[in-house]
Amino acid sequence: MNALLSLDRLRNCLEGVVPAGVATCDDHGMPNVTYVSQVMYVDPQHVALSYQFFNKTRANILANPQATALVLDPDTAARYRLRLRYLRTETCGPLFEGMKARLAGIASHEGMTGVFRLRGADIYRVLGIEAIPGRELPANLPAPAILPALRRSSDALNGCRTLDSLFDGLLDCLLREFGLQHAMLLIADLAASSLYVVASRGYPHSGIGAEIPLGVGVIGIAARERVPIRIMYAAAEYAYTRAVREEAIRSGLVRSLEEVIPLPGLPDPQSQLAIPLLCGKELAGVLYSESLEECRFGYDIEDALVTLCAQAGHALRLLQLQGEEALEAPVASTRRAPQGPALQIEYYPRDHSLFMDGDYLIKGVAGAILWELLHEYRDRGRTEFSNRELRRNPRLGLPDICDNLEARLILLTRRLVERQAPVRLEKSGRGRFRLTLKRPLQLHRRS
């Protein structure tokens, strides 16, 4: 392989913007040349070709695993020949799902939606790379430097001392350092096989508390497979429309669309990028960004945000552990009697959904927590609580720290503020918070 050429340097040719020519031979030496929709970068030694049809190329490669691919840089028209050796075909898993999502965007861009169907991702080892002489356009002006932006973002996350500041700081870095205007952060609820929004930027409404099932859309697939998913063009089957909300009903996440908090997404994104937040192999959440501009997210931005999300995933877990170290809260505290009409709270234990004055507020673990706090307030006059006592409360039945209790408290706090509810949670110390009410309560447990 040419020492000056590498797949890392050729990644712009592997975005699927221009189809690649692939040459193969059968076991008698008869050549065949065709086009493939996508040659996808896997690592510095391997690429994946999209396997879509039962055709001559497929038969040839199974009989003779040698192939040659001609790829083209869409910006400069520079051409490169790759000598390849077929290794295997993957029909499921992270690599397959990533190629499937990107192929959906390519198909939509080419007006071939419903025609392109990925049967597998054919993995090849790259044996050599050769530059093809010819006329080329001058290279584009250098893009904004990614590494300095990544370093500044890393420094900013290092300064976060609470989960609140970590959630907001991560999204602020996307806007300030990378110019990504539309983004959201979701935290994983593995017990419910879903993710929920805790912070967002660039949308008319925040969508705090909105849920996405694992495996649905680009966010759900990135979470399920623990792999970044990047789509260069509009792909209807990966957009978050009413279909995703209906999937939440089908999967049992909610009972009706009235209980669905709308997702804060663009109506017709042209580019999408979803990156899992991992702590080791454990899924903590997903960072998602989208754009109205085609091809907005390249390999360099993906690499930078994968690195940043790895740091954020470990910081999230560390801050959760530190939150568990708080002392017990007082057993009771004094309260001032609120005035005004009674606030009607309805609670449905089946899914812990909670309604406030007839309007849906929240469900799941966050709903169960708020119901418990309101009961303690009504029956014992308590307004001061700690994270640790919630963790130990047998009525809540919380699992270990992997349930993201602290993240759920942030979700609940922000959801109450967004709804301008007469109930608020206020941080009162490390691992402590205070419940405040502006109206008297009436609690109703429904079947």
N, C-alpha and C positions, 0 to 999 in steps of 0.2 A: 504494500500500500504506500502511496506517495506520502512521505513524511510531512509535507507541507499541507496535505489535504486530510481532513478528518470529517466524520459525520457531524461532529459538534460545529464545525465551520460551515457545513452545508445544510443546517437545519431549516434555513429559509426556503430551500428547495423541497422540503418534506412537509409542507403545510397543506398540500392538496389543492392549491390554487390552480396549478396546471397539471393535467393528467400525465402520468409517466408511461413511457414506452417500455415494454418488457419483452425480451426475446428468449425463447426456449427451444429445445430440440427434443424430438422423440428418441426412442432407443435405436432408431436406424439413422439418426443424424439429420432428419428432415426439420428445417427450422420453421418457427412460427413467431410472428410479431403481433402484439396487441397492445391496447392501452388498459391501464388499471386506474381506478379512481383515486387511490391513495397509496403512497409509500410513506409509512409512519416511522418516525424516529423512536427507537426503543432504548438503546444505550449506545455508547461509542463503538460497539462492535456489531450491533444488530439493528435490522429494520423489520417492519411488518408490512406485508402487502395484503390488500383487501381481497378476500376470496368471496366472490359474489355469484358466479355462474358455474354450471357444469360445462366446461368448454375444453378446447384443444390445449390451452395453456395448463389447465389443471391436470389433464392426462399426461402431458409431457413432463411436468415437474415431478409427478409421482414415479414416472419411469426413469427420468434422468434429472437429478436434483440440482443441476447447474443452471443458472439464469444470468441474464444481463439486464440492468435497468438503466434507462436514460432519463435523468431528472433535469429540470430547468429552474433557474432562479427567476421568479416572476418579476423582480425589480430590474435586473441587469441583463436578462436573457442568456446568462452564462450557463453552459451545459456540462454535465458530468456523467460519466459512465461508471456504474457500480457493478462489480463482479460479485455474484451472490451464490450461496449454497443453501438450499432448502433444508430446514431442520425439523419443523413440526407445524401443526395447525392447532390453534386454540379456539374453542367454540364457546367459552364462558370465562368469567373471571375479570380482573381489573383491566388487562390489556384489551381484551375483546370488547368490553363495555365502553372503554375510551374511544376505540376505533369506530364502534357502532354509532356513538353520539356525534363524532366529527363527520362521519359519512352522511348522517342525516342532514347536517348543515350543508355539506357539499351538494347533496341531491336536491335540496330545496333551492340552492343558488342556481343550479343547472336546469331547474324545472323538471326534475326526475323523481320527485317525491312519489313513493309507492312503487317505483321501478327498482331502485337500488335496495337490495336486501343483503345484508352481510351474513354470509354462511360461516365464516371463520376468519381468523387473523393468521395468515401464513408467516411464520417466523423464519428469517434468513440471516445467516452470518455474512457479513461483508468481507470479502476476500481482498478487494482492491478498489481504489478510486482513481479515475483518470479524468483530467480536465480535457474537454473537447475544444480545439481551437475554433475561433469564429468571432464575428463582430459582437461586441458587448456594449451596453450602455454604461455610463459612469455610475458608480455606486451612489446611493442616496446619501445625503448629509447624515452624519452620525446622530443616532437617537440620543435622548437624554440619558446620561450615565446611570445605570441601574445600581451598581455596587455602592456608590455614595448614598443613594436613596435608601438602600437596604440597611446600610450602617446607621444612618440617622434614625430609621424606624426601629432598629434593634435597640438603640440607646433610649428611645422614647419608651419602649415596652419595659426596659430594665427599671425605669423610674416609676412604674405602676405599683402601688402598694395595696390596692383593693381590686376586687373583681369589677366593680363599677368602672374604675379608671382604666382597667385592662380592656374591657369591652369597647368603651368609647375611644380609647387610645389607638386600638388596632384599626378601627374604621377611619379615624382622623388621619392616620398615616397613609391609608390608601388614597385619600383625597389630596393631602398636602404633598406627599412625596412622589406619588405615581399618577396623579391626575385622574383617578377613578372616582367619578361623581356618584355612581349608583351602586350601593353595596349593602349587604346585610350580614349579620352574624347570627348563627343558629347554634343552639346547644342540644346535645343528644339526650334523648330519653330512651335508653335501650330497652327498658322494661316494657314500654309502650310501642317500641319499634317506630319511633318518630323523632322529629327534631322540632324545636320551637324557637321563634325569633326573639332575641333579647335586645338587639340594637340594629339600627338601620340608618342610612344616609341617602339623601337625594330624592326622597319620595314625598308625595303630598301627605301621606299618613304613615306612621311608624310601623304599624303591623305588629306591635309587641304582643307576643302570645300566639301569633299565627303558627300553625303546625303543618308539617310536610311528612308524609309517611316515608320510611326508608324504602329506597328502590324506585321512587316516583320522581320523574324529571331529573334534570342534571344535578340538583342538590342531593336528592335522595339516592341517586346512583353513586355519586362521589362518596357519600356516607357509607352506603352498604358495602362498596368494594374497597373503601379506604384508599382511594386513588384520585388524583386531580382529573377533572373532566373539563376540556376546553373545546368550545364550539365557535367556529370562525364566522358562520353565517346563520341567518334565521333558520330555526328548525322547529316546526310546529309541535311535533310530538315531545319536545323537551321544554316547551314554554309553559309558564304557570298560568293557566286559564281556569275556567270553570271546571274543566275535566279533572284537574287536580283536587278541587274542592269536593267533587263528586266521588273521587277515589277515597277521600277521607271518610265519607259516609259508608262506602262499600266495605272498607276495611274495619269499620267499627270505631273509628276515632271519635266520631260525632254522630248524633242522631238525625240532625237536619242541618240545612244550610244556614239557618238562623243561629246555629251555634258555631259557625266558622268565622274566625277573625280573618278578614281579607289579607292576603299576602301583599307586601309592599313592592310589587314588581312592575317593570315596564310592560306596557301592553304588547309590544312587538319587538323584543330585543333582537339585534342583529349579531351580537357576539355575547357569549356567556363563559364564565370561568368559575368553577366550584372547587375548592380545596379543603380537604379534611384537616381538622385540628386533631393531632394524635399526641398521646403521651405514651411512648413505647408503641405497643400495638393496640392500645385502648383508644376508642373513638371518644373525643370530647365534644366535637361540634364540627361545623362547616362554615367557612368564609366564602361568600358568594358575591361576585360582581358581574355587572352586565352593562352593555352599551348599545346605543342606537347606531354606532359606527361598525361596519363590517371589518373583520380582521383586526379588532382593537387589541386583542391579547396575543402576544407572541410568546415564543419559548422563553425569552429572557424574563419577561414579567412573571410567567408561570414559575420559573425556577426561583425567582426572588421571593414570591409570595409563599411558595412551598417552604422555603427556609424560614420566613417570618412566622408562618403558621406553626412550624415545629417548635419554635421558641414560645409562641403564645400558648400552645397546648401544654407544655411543661409549666409555664407560669400559672396557667389556670389551675392545674392540679396543686401546685405549691400553695397558692393563695387559699384554696379550699382547705388544705391541711392546716394552715395557720389559723383559719377561722374557727376550726374545731377546738382550739386551745383556750377559748374564752371561759371565764368562770361562770358559775351558775347565776341566773338572774334572780332578783328578789322574788319571794313567793307572792307578794301582793304589793300594790301601790295605790295611792289615792287617786281619785279621778274627779273631775268636775262634770256635773250632770249636763249633757248636751241638750240643746233646745230645738224645737221645731217638730214637724211631723215625723212619725216613726219611719225609719228606714227598713223596708221589707226585704229580708234576705231569704231566698229559697235555695235549698240544698238537696241534690239528688245523689245519694250514696253510690249508685251503680257505677258512675264514672266521675264522681266528686265534682260535678258541674255545679256552678253557683250563679244565681241570678240576683241582680240588685234592682229593686223597684221594677221587676218584670223584664229587665234587659239582661242578656247574657253577659257575664263578666269573664269567667275563667273556669277551667276544669282540671282534672288530674291531680297531681300532687299539690300544685299551687292552690287549687280549690279546697282540698282537704286541710291544708295548713291554715288558710284564712278562716274556714269554718271553726277550727279548733281555737284559734285566737279570739274570735268573736264570742264563742261559748265561755272562754275563760274571763273575758271582759264582763259579759252579762252575769255570770254566776258568782264570780269571785272578785270582781272589780279590778282585775289586773290590766295594766297597760305596758309593763316592762317584761321583755322576754329575751331568751338567748338562743343562739343556733344549737348549742349543745343540748338543751332540754328538748328541743324539737326532735333532734336526732334520737333521743332516748324515749320519746313519748310512744308507748305501746299502741295507742289508738291510731296513730298515723301509719304504723307498720312500715316505716322507711327502711330500705336496705342500707348497705354501707355507703361510704362517701361517694362512690361512683354514681349515685343518684343525682349529684349536683344540687344539693339542698341550697347552698348559697346562691347559685345561679337562679334557682327558682324563686328565692326571696327577692332578688333583683327584678326578675320578670314580674312578680306580683306587685312590687313597689311601683314599677314604671307603668304597669297596666292601670293601676288605681289613679295615678296622676293623669294619664292620657284620657281616662274616662271622666276626669274631674269629679271623682267619687268623694262623698263625705267621710270616707274611711281612708286613712293613710298609714303607711309604715315609714318610720324615720329612724335612721341609724343613730344609736345612742352610745356607741363604744365598740371596741373590738369584739366581734361575735355577739353583739347585743343590738336590739332595736326596740322601738316604742310604737305602740298602737294608739292612734288618735281618732276620735270620732266627733263630727259636728252635729249629728242627729241621734236621737235615741234609737234603740234596736228592737226589732221583732224578728225572731228566727223561726223558720218553718222548715222542718225536715220532710221531704216528699219521698214517696215510694218510687 
